[in-house]
Amino acid sequence: MLGRAVRAHWGIENWLHWVLDVGFGKDASTVRKDYAPQNLSLLKKMVLNLVRPVPMMSLRMKRKATAWSDEERARVLGLEFI
């Protein structure tokens, strides 16, 4: 039972890191000064959590949809679009 719990935890960890590395290019980032890497990492995780609930779209398309459309961006952020 303990082994299953550990594997489940690492499965989640590996999946999150893979998404950040591949979807957001975390490993390719050249940001190195002061607190910028930590701040950017936190922002990427926040964006991932905001766009993840959108069904039937790849992460790439979710990010593009929110970047292209004010209505979609407002919906993802839980705001009313006027």
Rosetta blueprint (number, residue, H / E / L):
1 M L
2 L H
3 G H
4 R H
5 A H
6 V H
7 R H
8 A H
9 H H
10 W H
11 G H
12 I H
13 E H
14 N H
15 W H
16 L H
17 H H
18 W H
19 V H
20 L H
21 D H
22 V H
23 G H
24 F H
25 G L
26 K L
27 D L
28 A L
29 S L
30 T L
31 V L
32 R L
33 K L
34 D L
35 Y L
36 A H
37 P H
38 Q H
39 N H
40 L H
41 S H
42 L H
43 L H
44 K H
45 K H
46 M H
47 V H
48 L H
49 N H
50 L H
51 V H
52 R L
53 P L
54 V L
55 P L
56 M L
57 M L
58 S L
59 L H
60 R H
61 M H
62 K H
63 R H
64 K H
65 A H
66 T H
67 A H
68 W H
69 S L
70 D H
71 E H
72 E H
73 R H
74 A H
75 R H
76 V H
77 L H
78 G L
79 L L
80 E L
81 F L
82 I L
